[in-house]
Amino acid sequence: MYCERCGKQLDDALNFCNGCGAQLRKGGDDAGQKSVLNTMITGLIVVASVGLGMLAVILPIMLSRVPRTEPVVAFAIFYLAALVAICWMMMKQISKLIDAKVAGKNVYEAVNPSAPSQPLVQLPAKTTAQLEEQRQPPSVVDVTTRTLEEVPVGRRN
C-alpha cells in the first residue's frame, strides 16, 4: 500500500503514514477525535499544574537566597506570563478540536487548516518497463586493471 499524500510504501496494518502523518483509514474518526481531544485536555492540565508547582517550589528558594525581592518578582511575572501564553495556545487548539467535533469535520483538518484535502502526490501507474537495459556491460578486467597499474615514484627537487 502507498500513501496518498507522500507516496511512501507502507504496511497494510498502519493507520497513519510514517512519512507525512496522513490518516490512511477513514473509519473510526470519532474515536480518533475523542482521543486527541482528551490528550490535549490532559496535556493542558499537566502543563498548568506542573508549571504552577515548579513556581511554588522555586519562589521560596529564590526569596531565601536573593537579598532583594525585585528580581524575584520580575522572574515570577515573566514565568507566569510564559505559562499563561502556553496554556492559551493549548486552549485555542482545544477549542478548534471541539468546534470540529460539533461540526462533524475531521480533527486533523481542524488543527491544521492549511493541510490540503486532496492528495499531494499523484502516483504513476504501475509498470515493469521502467528501467532501460544496459547496451554493453562494463568489463571487470578493464575496471580493475586500471587501478593496479604501476605508478612511477620519483622525488621532486
Backbone as a chain_set.jsonl record, in Angstrom:
{"seq": "MYCERCGKQLDDALNFCNGCGAQLRKGGDDAGQKSVLNTMITGLIVVASVGLGMLAVILPIMLSRVPRTEPVVAFAIFYLAALVAICWMMMKQISKLIDAKVAGKNVYEAVNPSAPSQPLVQLPAKTTAQLEEQRQPPSVVDVTTRTLEEVPVGRRN", "coords": {"N": [[0.852, -1.168, 0.0], [0.447, 2.294, -0.685], [1.082, 5.655, 0.408], [-1.295, 8.256, 0.014], [-0.606, 10.908, 0.043], [2.246, 11.387, 0.265], [3.448, 9.315, -1.101], [4.93, 7.216, -0.051], [5.871, 3.826, 0.504], [3.918, 1.619, 2.406], [3.017, -0.417, 5.256], [0.185, -2.58, 5.36], [-1.189, -2.668, 7.765], [-1.013, -0.261, 9.079], [-2.387, 2.783, 10.428], [-1.727, 5.39, 10.066], [0.491, 7.372, 8.054], [3.99, 6.797, 7.969], [5.745, 8.636, 6.935], [4.534, 11.235, 6.359], [2.439, 11.503, 8.133], [-0.217, 11.372, 7.466], [-3.652, 10.388, 7.639], [-4.581, 7.111, 7.019], [-6.731, 5.352, 7.008], [-10.173, 5.907, 6.861], [-12.228, 5.212, 8.525], [-13.538, 5.078, 11.911], [-13.187, 7.658, 12.856], [-14.359, 9.206, 14.838], [-13.495, 8.119, 17.249], [-10.788, 8.728, 17.088], [-10.861, 11.524, 17.126], [-11.88, 11.926, 19.656], [-9.856, 10.842, 21.282], [-7.695, 12.528, 20.684], [-8.669, 14.977, 21.557], [-9.046, 14.403, 24.301], [-6.379, 13.912, 24.992], [-5.209, 16.419, 24.523], [-6.568, 18.004, 26.43], [-5.759, 16.743, 28.79], [-3.017, 17.226, 28.582], [-2.992, 20.025, 28.809], [-3.873, 20.365, 31.448], [-1.792, 19.077, 32.827], [0.455, 20.636, 32.074], [-0.248, 23.151, 33.145], [-0.547, 22.564, 35.922], [1.968, 21.441, 36.64], [3.62, 23.56, 35.932], [2.747, 25.627, 37.7], [3.319, 24.337, 40.104], [6.121, 24.1, 39.959], [6.804, 26.804, 40.08], [5.899, 27.386, 42.639], [7.736, 25.959, 44.13], [10.202, 27.043, 43.373], [10.08, 29.818, 43.97], [10.153, 30.264, 46.933], [12.764, 29.338, 47.415], [14.312, 31.093, 45.891], [13.641, 33.533, 47.139], [14.801, 33.196, 49.631], [17.519, 33.198, 49.05], [18.185, 35.408, 47.454], [19.032, 38.746, 48.025], [17.479, 41.05, 47.438], [14.042, 41.666, 46.615], [12.972, 42.476, 44.206], [14.114, 41.374, 41.716], [13.213, 38.746, 41.972], [10.441, 39.021, 41.96], [10.14, 40.051, 39.382], [11.048, 37.851, 37.891], [9.056, 35.977, 38.607], [6.776, 37.173, 37.488], [7.433, 37.158, 34.743], [7.674, 34.371, 34.366], [5.051, 33.477, 34.979], [3.665, 34.822, 32.944], [4.691, 33.538, 30.656], [3.791, 30.931, 31.16], [1.008, 31.294, 31.119], [0.726, 32.087, 28.444], [1.476, 29.739, 27.088], [-0.52, 27.967, 27.978], [-2.719, 29.316, 26.933], [-2.323, 29.039, 24.145], [-2.615, 26.27, 23.939], [-5.28, 26.022, 24.74], [-6.548, 27.306, 22.626], [-6.144, 25.461, 20.56], [-7.577, 23.315, 21.594], [-10.155, 24.398, 21.546], [-10.533, 24.548, 18.778], [-10.58, 21.822, 18.183], [-12.904, 21.047, 19.549], [-14.838, 22.581, 18.192], [-14.601, 21.391, 15.654], [-15.478, 18.841, 16.239], [-18.139, 19.32, 16.927], [-19.069, 20.344, 14.49], [-18.702, 18.162, 12.914], [-16.438, 17.686, 11.391], [-13.219, 16.547, 10.141], [-10.749, 15.923, 12.544], [-8.029, 16.452, 12.11], [-7.959, 18.233, 10.025], [-9.045, 20.388, 11.313], [-7.151, 21.162, 13.221], [-4.949, 21.741, 11.614], [-5.558, 23.829, 9.326], [-4.44, 24.543, 6.893], [-3.695, 22.277, 5.623], [-3.939, 20.354, 2.729], [-6.92, 18.953, 1.295], [-6.931, 17.081, -0.673], [-4.914, 14.521, -2.253], [-1.353, 15.051, -2.242], [0.59, 13.959, -3.864], [0.698, 12.487, -6.987], [0.626, 9.268, -7.845], [2.519, 7.337, -10.16], [1.331, 5.157, -12.787], [1.468, 1.626, -12.307], [4.147, -0.132, -13.683], [6.275, -2.376, -15.457], [8.26, -1.727, -17.15], [10.191, 0.221, -16.508], [12.945, 0.508, -16.278], [15.795, 0.938, -18.332], [17.503, -1.324, -20.457], [20.93, -2.276, -20.157], [23.261, -1.489, -22.653], [25.869, -2.369, -23.24], [27.657, -4.337, -21.171], [29.921, -3.308, -18.595], [33.395, -4.156, -18.544], [34.93, -6.233, -16.203], [37.638, -6.665, -16.011], [38.791, -4.439, -17.302], [38.097, -2.358, -15.526], [39.324, -3.076, -13.08], [42.077, -3.49, -13.674], [43.092, -1.029, -14.366], [43.342, 0.33, -11.994], [45.388, -1.03, -10.811], [47.74, -0.583, -12.147], [51.227, 0.184, -12.396], [52.644, 3.017, -10.867], [54.954, 5.463, -11.523], [57.343, 6.413, -9.137], [58.87, 9.21, -8.002], [61.324, 11.597, -6.866], [60.834, 14.979, -6.095], [62.659, 17.853, -6.64]], "CA": [[0.0, 0.0, 0.0], [1.2, 3.539, -0.773], [0.425, 6.828, 0.984], [-1.892, 9.129, -0.996], [-0.031, 12.254, 0.09], [3.696, 11.478, 0.009], [3.855, 8.238, -1.986], [5.794, 6.249, 0.627], [5.313, 2.485, 0.6], [3.544, 1.386, 3.793], [2.439, -1.685, 5.667], [-1.277, -2.502, 5.325], [-1.76, -2.607, 9.109], [-0.859, 1.079, 9.64], [-3.492, 3.723, 10.319], [-1.16, 6.675, 9.696], [1.711, 7.279, 7.254], [5.232, 7.042, 8.706], [6.46, 9.745, 6.331], [3.906, 12.552, 6.476], [1.461, 11.508, 9.213], [-1.585, 11.405, 6.948], [-4.515, 9.291, 8.069], [-4.757, 6.181, 5.905], [-8.073, 4.768, 7.07], [-11.159, 6.933, 7.177], [-13.15, 4.704, 9.533], [-13.154, 5.269, 13.298], [-12.744, 9.038, 13.023], [-14.868, 9.76, 16.091], [-12.61, 7.676, 18.328], [-9.551, 9.487, 16.958], [-11.125, 12.878, 17.588], [-12.058, 11.89, 21.106], [-8.577, 10.614, 21.937], [-6.876, 13.731, 20.523], [-9.244, 15.981, 22.451], [-8.703, 14.009, 25.675], [-4.941, 14.1, 25.171], [-4.936, 17.865, 24.619], [-7.067, 18.489, 27.723], [-4.852, 16.208, 29.805], [-1.763, 17.964, 28.458], [-3.197, 21.368, 29.359], [-3.929, 20.248, 32.911], [-0.45, 18.724, 33.303], [1.343, 21.793, 31.9], [-0.621, 24.193, 34.108], [-0.274, 22.163, 37.309], [3.413, 21.3, 36.833], [4.181, 24.911, 35.878], [2.471, 26.316, 38.967], [4.055, 23.634, 41.16], [7.534, 24.492, 39.89], [6.915, 28.171, 40.576], [5.729, 27.339, 44.089], [8.969, 25.428, 44.715], [11.333, 27.916, 43.058], [9.964, 31.136, 44.609], [10.727, 30.332, 48.284], [14.216, 29.159, 47.344], [14.892, 32.352, 45.408], [13.459, 34.585, 48.144], [15.741, 32.993, 50.735], [18.902, 33.363, 48.608], [18.411, 36.701, 46.801], [18.813, 39.767, 49.056], [16.409, 41.967, 47.053], [12.879, 40.931, 46.117], [12.548, 42.943, 42.884], [14.399, 40.398, 40.659], [12.376, 37.556, 42.165], [9.098, 39.385, 41.496], [10.219, 40.141, 37.918], [11.102, 36.473, 37.4], [7.74, 35.355, 38.793], [5.853, 37.738, 36.497], [7.816, 36.615, 33.439], [7.345, 32.944, 34.373], [3.593, 33.343, 34.882], [3.247, 35.259, 31.611], [5.022, 32.457, 29.722], [2.895, 29.806, 31.432], [-0.324, 31.662, 30.623], [0.776, 32.057, 26.978], [1.481, 28.33, 26.657], [-1.863, 27.429, 28.221], [-3.636, 29.966, 25.999], [-2.163, 28.39, 22.841], [-3.208, 24.934, 24.021], [-6.738, 26.165, 24.794], [-7.009, 27.626, 21.273], [-6.199, 24.208, 19.809], [-8.688, 22.528, 22.139], [-11.409, 24.963, 21.037], [-10.657, 24.116, 17.383], [-10.991, 20.412, 18.187], [-14.304, 20.978, 19.976], [-15.63, 23.09, 17.077], [-14.602, 20.387, 14.593], [-16.308, 17.722, 16.682], [-19.531, 19.76, 16.825], [-19.399, 20.492, 13.071], [-18.575, 16.863, 12.252], [-15.285, 17.695, 10.492], [-12.061, 15.749, 10.512], [-9.981, 16.596, 13.585], [-6.722, 16.857, 11.612], [-8.178, 19.436, 9.229], [-9.351, 21.474, 12.235], [-5.918, 21.608, 13.855], [-4.095, 22.285, 10.574], [-6.461, 24.162, 8.226], [-3.725, 24.719, 5.635], [-3.441, 20.969, 5.024], [-4.844, 20.134, 1.598], [-7.826, 17.826, 1.474], [-6.68, 16.086, -1.7], [-3.547, 14.011, -2.201], [-0.313, 15.922, -2.755], [1.415, 13.251, -4.826], [-0.002, 11.599, -7.899], [1.5, 8.126, -8.091], [2.458, 6.876, -11.55], [0.748, 3.83, -12.982], [2.442, 0.557, -12.123], [4.658, -0.684, -14.925], [7.524, -3.107, -15.275], [9.206, -1.26, -18.152], [10.728, 1.488, -16.043], [14.392, 0.549, -16.398], [16.356, 0.607, -19.635], [18.518, -2.361, -20.409], [22.267, -1.808, -20.499], [23.626, -1.904, -24.01], [27.115, -3.128, -23.206], [28.092, -4.391, -19.776], [31.34, -2.943, -18.426], [34.306, -5.264, -18.317], [35.529, -6.249, -14.881], [39.082, -6.594, -16.188], [39.145, -3.052, -17.601], [37.934, -1.514, -14.358], [40.258, -3.421, -12.006], [43.486, -3.392, -14.047], [43.497, 0.369, -14.396], [43.722, 0.768, -10.654], [46.552, -1.77, -10.357], [48.921, -0.267, -12.941], [52.307, 0.766, -11.624], [52.79, 4.455, -10.978], [56.355, 5.764, -11.218], [57.534, 7.242, -7.966], [60.111, 9.952, -8.122], [61.439, 12.696, -5.943], [60.838, 16.309, -6.672], [63.652, 18.73, -6.011]], "C": [[0.899, 1.233, 0.0], [0.387, 4.674, -0.17], [-0.091, 7.721, -0.146], [-1.203, 10.486, -1.059], [1.432, 12.293, -0.3], [4.216, 10.354, -0.878], [4.735, 7.181, -1.362], [5.097, 4.891, 0.704], [5.107, 2.14, 2.072], [3.045, -0.024, 4.005], [0.917, -1.533, 5.705], [-1.904, -2.332, 6.698], [-1.705, -1.204, 9.712], [-2.115, 1.916, 9.448], [-3.027, 5.089, 9.852], [0.142, 6.444, 8.951], [2.921, 7.583, 8.125], [5.961, 8.275, 8.183], [5.844, 11.102, 6.614], [2.842, 12.616, 7.565], [0.02, 11.526, 8.754], [-2.366, 10.184, 7.428], [-4.809, 8.406, 6.865], [-6.15, 5.584, 5.861], [-9.056, 5.833, 7.526], [-12.133, 6.481, 8.26], [-12.647, 4.962, 10.935], [-12.672, 6.674, 13.585], [-13.188, 9.613, 14.357], [-13.981, 9.35, 17.264], [-11.288, 8.438, 18.285], [-9.72, 10.908, 17.454], [-11.228, 12.917, 19.104], [-10.718, 11.718, 21.816], [-7.671, 11.84, 21.813], [-7.371, 14.816, 21.467], [-8.906, 15.662, 23.905], [-7.217, 14.213, 25.963], [-4.598, 15.577, 25.322], [-5.4, 18.425, 25.957], [-6.163, 18.008, 28.85], [-3.516, 16.952, 29.777], [-1.865, 19.369, 29.03], [-3.198, 21.338, 30.883], [-2.53, 19.963, 33.474], [0.487, 19.928, 33.203], [1.036, 22.862, 32.939], [-0.24, 23.796, 35.533], [1.224, 22.019, 37.58], [4.078, 22.675, 36.812], [3.953, 25.68, 37.16], [3.217, 25.66, 40.128], [5.535, 24.001, 41.164], [7.736, 25.917, 40.397], [6.791, 28.209, 42.094], [6.973, 26.798, 44.786], [10.127, 26.407, 44.537], [11.268, 29.243, 43.82], [10.51, 31.177, 46.041], [12.25, 30.179, 48.298], [14.884, 30.46, 46.899], [14.763, 33.468, 46.445], [14.436, 34.442, 49.305], [17.185, 33.28, 50.334], [19.201, 34.717, 47.976], [18.101, 37.794, 47.816], [17.674, 40.737, 48.721], [15.264, 41.179, 46.442], [12.473, 41.348, 44.707], [12.89, 41.953, 41.766], [13.53, 39.148, 40.765], [10.964, 37.828, 41.664], [9.083, 39.478, 39.97], [10.268, 38.742, 37.294], [9.738, 35.809, 37.495], [6.736, 35.878, 37.775], [6.157, 37.199, 35.104], [7.422, 35.142, 33.318], [5.84, 32.734, 34.214], [3.081, 33.782, 33.519], [3.529, 34.176, 30.572], [4.093, 31.266, 29.913], [1.484, 30.085, 30.922], [-0.344, 31.629, 29.101], [0.748, 30.629, 26.45], [0.094, 27.724, 26.839], [-2.882, 28.038, 27.262], [-3.552, 29.323, 24.61], [-2.772, 26.989, 22.845], [-4.734, 25.019, 24.041], [-7.302, 26.548, 23.429], [-7.118, 26.361, 20.43], [-7.352, 23.325, 20.294], [-10.018, 23.07, 21.62], [-11.614, 24.608, 19.569], [-11.117, 22.67, 17.297], [-12.462, 20.269, 18.565], [-15.213, 21.484, 18.858], [-15.715, 22.073, 15.942], [-15.489, 19.208, 14.968], [-17.781, 18.079, 16.559], [-19.965, 19.847, 15.367], [-19.294, 19.18, 12.309], [-17.425, 16.808, 11.262], [-14.21, 16.747, 10.998], [-11.202, 16.55, 11.482], [-8.649, 17.115, 13.063], [-6.834, 18.072, 10.698], [-8.465, 20.621, 10.136], [-8.081, 22.036, 12.861], [-4.999, 22.266, 12.838], [-4.958, 22.632, 9.364], [-5.752, 24.344, 6.894], [-3.421, 23.391, 4.948], [-4.425, 20.732, 3.887], [-5.7, 18.899, 1.815], [-7.621, 16.76, 0.413], [-5.218, 15.641, -1.661], [-2.552, 14.98, -2.828], [0.477, 15.278, -3.887], [0.52, 12.38, -5.692], [0.955, 10.469, -8.257], [1.387, 7.691, -9.544], [1.842, 5.487, -11.615], [1.839, 2.775, -12.841], [2.846, -0.007, -13.483], [5.97, -1.405, -14.635], [8.594, -2.632, -16.247], [9.814, 0.082, -17.75], [12.231, 1.608, -16.262], [14.822, 0.201, -17.823], [17.402, -0.486, -19.462], [19.868, -1.754, -20.774], [22.649, -2.348, -21.872], [24.874, -2.769, -24.007], [27.598, -3.165, -21.767], [29.571, -4.019, -19.657], [32.178, -4.172, -18.1], [34.927, -5.141, -16.927], [37.04, -6.093, -14.994], [39.518, -5.153, -16.451], [39.109, -2.181, -16.354], [38.997, -1.808, -13.31], [41.718, -3.256, -12.411], [43.95, -1.944, -14.104], [43.933, 0.851, -13.022], [44.986, 0.073, -10.162], [47.811, -1.483, -11.186], [49.968, 0.402, -12.063], [52.391, 2.261, -11.907], [54.243, 4.77, -10.644], [56.443, 6.74, -10.058], [58.872, 7.942, -8.114], [60.127, 11.095, -7.14], [61.426, 14.007, -6.703], [61.871, 17.157, -5.928], [63.306, 20.166, -6.19]], "O": [[1.972, 1.23, 0.602], [-0.843, 4.665, -0.225], [0.597, 7.918, -1.148], [-1.217, 11.142, -2.1], [1.835, 13.133, -1.105], [5.342, 10.443, -1.367], [5.248, 6.319, -2.075], [3.89, 4.812, 0.937], [6.003, 2.339, 2.892], [2.697, -0.73, 3.059], [0.415, -0.462, 6.047], [-3.049, -1.891, 6.792], [-2.3, -0.976, 10.765], [-2.819, 1.785, 8.446], [-3.812, 5.866, 9.31], [0.824, 5.444, 9.178], [2.891, 8.515, 8.929], [6.723, 8.896, 8.925], [6.534, 12.02, 7.056], [2.382, 13.711, 7.891], [-0.884, 11.68, 9.575], [-1.813, 9.098, 7.598], [-5.234, 8.893, 5.817], [-6.689, 5.339, 4.781], [-8.789, 6.571, 8.473], [-12.805, 7.321, 8.857], [-11.437, 5.057, 11.141], [-11.835, 6.872, 14.465], [-12.474, 10.422, 14.949], [-13.743, 10.147, 18.171], [-10.727, 8.761, 19.332], [-8.837, 11.447, 18.123], [-10.722, 13.834, 19.749], [-10.465, 12.366, 22.832], [-6.946, 12.158, 22.756], [-6.57, 15.499, 22.106], [-8.522, 16.555, 24.661], [-6.845, 14.638, 27.057], [-3.779, 15.94, 26.166], [-4.699, 19.238, 26.56], [-5.837, 18.771, 29.759], [-2.953, 17.268, 30.825], [-0.928, 19.852, 29.666], [-2.59, 22.193, 31.527], [-2.135, 20.546, 34.484], [1.231, 20.212, 34.141], [1.949, 23.42, 33.547], [0.326, 24.602, 36.271], [1.701, 22.43, 38.637], [4.998, 22.929, 37.589], [4.873, 26.324, 37.663], [3.691, 26.349, 41.032], [6.135, 24.189, 42.222], [8.727, 26.204, 41.067], [7.492, 28.97, 42.761], [7.231, 27.156, 45.935], [10.94, 26.582, 45.445], [12.3, 29.741, 44.27], [11.289, 32.08, 46.342], [12.937, 30.814, 49.098], [15.897, 30.873, 47.464], [15.687, 34.264, 46.609], [14.853, 35.437, 49.898], [18.005, 33.58, 51.201], [20.357, 35.14, 47.959], [17.026, 37.786, 48.415], [16.976, 41.198, 49.624], [15.485, 40.14, 45.819], [11.698, 40.639, 44.065], [12.032, 41.7, 40.92], [13.156, 38.562, 39.749], [10.355, 36.974, 41.02], [8.127, 39.036, 39.332], [9.607, 38.483, 36.288], [9.309, 35.144, 36.551], [5.929, 35.109, 37.252], [5.244, 36.827, 34.367], [6.897, 34.718, 32.288], [5.406, 31.91, 33.41], [2.152, 33.173, 32.988], [2.697, 33.922, 29.702], [3.656, 30.657, 28.936], [0.841, 29.201, 30.354], [-1.331, 31.187, 28.514], [0.066, 30.345, 25.466], [-0.407, 27.042, 25.946], [-3.807, 27.354, 26.824], [-4.576, 29.088, 23.97], [-3.377, 26.572, 21.858], [-5.41, 24.19, 23.431], [-8.422, 26.156, 23.1], [-8.073, 26.202, 19.67], [-8.019, 22.67, 19.493], [-10.914, 22.294, 21.29], [-12.749, 24.386, 19.146], [-11.939, 22.322, 16.449], [-13.184, 19.466, 17.973], [-16.254, 20.881, 18.596], [-16.772, 21.905, 15.335], [-16.173, 18.642, 14.115], [-18.589, 17.25, 16.14], [-21.089, 19.475, 15.031], [-19.751, 19.093, 11.17], [-17.431, 15.96, 10.37], [-14.276, 16.223, 12.11], [-10.955, 17.735, 11.258], [-8.177, 18.146, 13.544], [-5.894, 18.862, 10.608], [-8.16, 21.757, 9.77], [-7.947, 23.25, 13.015], [-4.332, 23.251, 13.159], [-5.085, 21.811, 8.455], [-6.405, 24.302, 5.851], [-2.941, 23.376, 3.814], [-5.631, 20.896, 4.074], [-5.269, 17.925, 2.433], [-8.093, 15.635, 0.58], [-4.378, 16.333, -1.085], [-2.859, 15.648, -3.816], [0.978, 15.973, -4.771], [-0.313, 11.629, -5.185], [1.98, 10.697, -8.901], [0.292, 7.674, -10.105], [1.833, 4.743, -10.634], [2.99, 3.006, -13.209], [1.999, -0.316, -14.321], [6.679, -1.076, -13.684], [9.733, -3.093, -16.173], [9.934, 0.98, -18.583], [12.737, 2.719, -16.418], [14.278, -0.716, -18.44], [18.091, -0.554, -18.444], [19.947, -0.838, -21.593], [22.393, -3.506, -22.2], [24.929, -3.789, -24.695], [27.917, -2.121, -21.198], [30.376, -4.374, -20.519], [31.707, -5.108, -17.455], [35.39, -4.071, -16.534], [37.656, -5.446, -14.147], [40.509, -4.695, -15.882], [39.998, -1.355, -16.148], [39.526, -0.877, -12.704], [42.539, -2.909, -11.562], [45.135, -1.682, -13.899], [44.815, 1.703, -12.917], [45.6, 0.53, -9.198], [48.852, -2.093, -10.94], [49.635, 1.1, -11.105], [52.228, 2.703, -13.044], [54.721, 4.379, -9.579], [55.73, 7.742, -9.999], [59.895, 7.292, -8.331], [59.085, 11.517, -6.639], [61.948, 14.112, -7.813], [61.915, 17.149, -4.698], [64.037, 21.04, -5.723]]}, "num_chains": 1, "name": "protein.A"}
